[in-house]
Amino acid sequence: MKTRITELFEVEYPIVLSAMMYVSVPKLVAAVSNAGGFGLLASATVSNSEEEVRKAIREVREMTDKPFGVNIPMLLPERFKVAKVCQEEGIKVVNTSIGNPAELMGWAKEARMKVIHTCGSLGHAMKLAKHGIDGVIVAGSEGGGHTGFVGTMVLIPDVADKVKVPIIAAGGIADARSLAAALCLGADGVAMGTRFAMTQESPVPENIKQRMVKATADDTFASDMATGFNARALVNDYVKRLMTYRKGASSWEKLLSAIRLSRKLKMRAGDMAPLGRKALTRNAESTEFNMNMVPGFERIRRAYQDADADEGFLLCGQVAGRCDSIPTVKEVMLSVVSNVQAVVDGASVKIRP
Ligand SMILES: Cc1cc2nc3c(=O)[nH]c(=O)nc-3n(C[C@H](O)[C@H](O)[C@H](O)COP(=O)(O)O)c2cc1C
């Protein structure tokens, strides 16, 4: 199967593993790349130490000789150091997200790295195209994790009409039908997060995988109350409280979360201290990581590292409602690519002359 995305990434299928903190770890990345797709390694949870990112990249290489990329959320204080490690390790594609990639673009071009940015709005995608981005992952609001407000069905054709670079559709993609639909809407490929999080190779704790399996499409909620950005997660005790009281973390939770997160991620006190200052001095436009975001991120860690299904923040897309089993990555890939032609043929039969 060939599209502009298979050519850009030099892979067999135009199917990308979305970057997911705590989830897109070396084993899952390698499984997707080995199955003919393009794995994106999440650096959000290892990036407090460049050496951990280096180690993770090397772990992927031990499991696959196929292409893969690294996600760098632009809100991370360590983003430049992580980018440098990617360059040193010979990574050819970086996927920037959450924030503005402009400050990395010139450097990436000199380093001969391709930059693919994840965005959730037409305006953002148009700005990126002007900065010389190599491709965009355009994520509709039904997607899991940090997401925009416009659904995939409206967003993809809107971007496809105005942006010339290759487009990867994300948000609600899980099977051959959604791949075919994305291509019809103007995308060149797709990225799947929730679908791959619900596979055997995924490190998502078993109890949370089971919650995802049982979830219906109505069982997620998107809000900026947890992390400061609109983020979609499964409804659980924690999210029900957010929905009821409509406010984020107390100062006490902020302090406790900062202590817990820094301990669990082995962050240095020197890395945490500036976050408080950034929270106080932040202007409304800034996406830089600050203390107000820490409680939400600590709850994401609690979900995916501590398996706390009730009090963690279980990032997850609406499409969990359409996924009712935990197959292997290979089974997911095979079922998507082997059925896509039949889906297209089936649709064309419906159009009577
Ligand atoms: C558990 C989880 C963690 C995520 N972490 C990240 C991340 O670290 N960086 C990022 O850019 N996007 C992150 N996202 C968003 C995904 O990259 C992607 O846009 C989304 O999963 C696509 O929608 P889908 O879940 O419907 O496939 C995350 C999503 C999930 C579900």
The ligand as an SDF file (V2000), in Angstrom:
LIG
                    3D

 31 33  0  0  0  0  0  0  0  0999 V2000
   -2.7080    7.2030   26.8980 C   0  0  0  0  0  0  0  0  0  0  0  0
   -2.4470    8.3390   25.9470 C   0  0  0  0  0  0  0  0  0  0  0  0
   -1.2790    9.0830   26.0930 C   0  0  0  0  0  0  0  0  0  0  0  0
   -0.9900   10.1220   25.2010 C   0  0  0  0  0  0  0  0  0  0  0  0
    0.2060   10.7830   25.3180 N   0  0  0  0  0  0  0  0  0  0  0  0
    0.5900   11.6570   24.3630 C   0  0  0  0  0  0  0  0  0  0  0  0
    1.9110   12.2000   24.3620 C   0  0  0  0  0  0  0  0  0  0  0  0
    2.7540   11.8670   25.2040 O   0  0  0  0  0  0  0  0  0  0  0  0
    2.2340   13.0870   23.3790 N   0  0  0  0  0  0  0  0  0  0  0  0
    1.3280   13.4490   22.3990 C   0  0  0  0  0  0  0  0  0  0  0  0
    1.6730   14.2400   21.5410 O   0  0  0  0  0  0  0  0  0  0  0  0
    0.0710   12.9450   22.3790 N   0  0  0  0  0  0  0  0  0  0  0  0
   -0.3080   12.0390   23.3170 C   0  0  0  0  0  0  0  0  0  0  0  0
   -1.5580   11.4530   23.2430 N   0  0  0  0  0  0  0  0  0  0  0  0
   -2.4480   11.7370   22.0890 C   0  0  0  0  0  0  0  0  0  0  0  0
   -2.1630   10.7410   20.9430 C   0  0  0  0  0  0  0  0  0  0  0  0
   -0.8820   10.9880   20.4040 O   0  0  0  0  0  0  0  0  0  0  0  0
   -3.1710   10.7920   19.7830 C   0  0  0  0  0  0  0  0  0  0  0  0
   -3.3350   12.0960   19.3090 O   0  0  0  0  0  0  0  0  0  0  0  0
   -4.5410   10.1850   20.1180 C   0  0  0  0  0  0  0  0  0  0  0  0
   -4.4000    9.0290   20.8990 O   0  0  0  0  0  0  0  0  0  0  0  0
   -5.2780    9.8480   18.8250 C   0  0  0  0  0  0  0  0  0  0  0  0
   -6.6150    9.5000   19.0610 O   0  0  0  0  0  0  0  0  0  0  0  0
   -7.1430    7.9810   19.3260 P   0  0  0  0  0  0  0  0  0  0  0  0
   -6.7820    7.6970   20.7460 O   0  0  0  0  0  0  0  0  0  0  0  0
   -8.5910    8.0790   19.0770 O   0  0  0  0  0  0  0  0  0  0  0  0
   -6.4250    7.0750   18.3700 O   0  0  0  0  0  0  0  0  0  0  0  0
   -1.9020   10.4340   24.1540 C   0  0  0  0  0  0  0  0  0  0  0  0
   -3.0870    9.6850   24.0290 C   0  0  0  0  0  0  0  0  0  0  0  0
   -3.3580    8.6400   24.8930 C   0  0  0  0  0  0  0  0  0  0  0  0
   -4.6180    7.8370   24.7100 C   0  0  0  0  0  0  0  0  0  0  0  0
  1  2  1  0
  2  3  1  0
  2 30  2  0
  3  4  2  0
  4  5  1  0
  4 28  1  0
  5  6  2  0
  6  7  1  0
  6 13  1  0
  7  8  2  0
  7  9  1  0
  9 10  1  0
 10 11  2  0
 10 12  1  0
 12 13  2  0
 13 14  1  0
 14 15  1  0
 14 28  1  0
 15 16  1  0
 16 17  1  0
 16 18  1  0
 18 19  1  0
 18 20  1  0
 20 21  1  0
 20 22  1  0
 22 23  1  0
 23 24  1  0
 24 25  2  0
 24 26  1  0
 24 27  1  0
 28 29  2  0
 29 30  1  0
 30 31  1  0
M  END
$$$$
